[in-house]
Amino acid sequence: MGTIIQILFFLTGVVQFIVIAHVIMSWLINFAVLNIRQPLVRQIWDGLTQLLEPIYNPIRRVLPNTGGLDLAPLVVLIGIVIIRIILGDLARSIYL
């Protein structure tokens, strides 16, 4: 059981890193630091977007329309933190 919790903890860390990278990349694109016309930037952006859209879309349907501000990544990050807290508590209760 402990190994499964460690794997889930690792996977939530990977997802958290990917979401943060996507958010930072979107800022850099919007402030014209990165050019989306460059092939490498386009490939990374498309890859991150394809990975995260299945997670973001159900959250966007529930959240109210906030115009140009997308709160779905914030909700995902909060959800990941909650999951990691639960996994940590579960791991502590198993090892005690």
N, C-alpha and C positions, 0 to 999 in steps of 0.2 A: 504494500500500500504506500509506503514511503517513497518508493521509486516513481510511482505514478504521480504523486504530488510534486516531486521534483521536476518531472517532465512537464507537467502542467504549469508549474512556476516558470520554467524556462520558456515555454511557448508563449505565455502571457508577456514575458519580457521582450521576446522577439516582436510580438504584435505591437507592444508599446513603442519600441524603437521604430518600427515601420510607420506607425501613425505620426510620431514626432517628426520623422524625416519627411513625410508627405506634407505636413503642415509647414515646416520650414522651407521646403522646396516651393510650395505655393506662394509663400511670402516673397521669396527671391524672384520668382517669375513675375509676380504682380508689381514689384518695385524695379523691374527691368534689370536686375542683377544677372539673372540667367535668361538666355534667349531660347525660347521653345522651338525655334527653327533649327537649332543645332541637333543633329541626329542622335547624339548620345543623351542630351538632355531630354529630347522627345521620348526616347526609349525608356529611360528611367521614369519619367513622368507617367507615361502610359502604363508601365508595369505596376507602379505603385497604385495608380488609379484603379486598374483592373483588380488588384488584390483587395482594395479597401471599399470599393463601391458596394459589393454585396453586404458589407457590414454597415455602411453608412445609409443606404437606401431605406431600410425599415425604420431606422431612427429618424430620418428626415420626414417620413410620413407621419410620425407621431408628434414631432416638434412643430411649434407654430412657425409661420413664415416670418423671418427676421430680415428680409430684404437681401442684401449682399453679404450678410454675416452668417457663416455656416457653423452651427454649434454642434454638428454631429461628431467631429473629432474630439471635442471636449467631453461629450457624453461617453464616447468610447473610452477615452483615457480614464474618466472617473469610474466607469464600469470595470476596467482592468485593475485599477487600484483596489476596488472593493473585492474583486476576485482574488487578488494576491493576498489581501488581509485575511480572507476566509481560508485560503490555502495555508497560510502561515499558522493560523490558529489550529487548523486541522492537523498540521504536521506536529505542532507542539503537543497536542492532546494524544497523538499516537505514540510519540517518543517518551512521554512521561509515565 
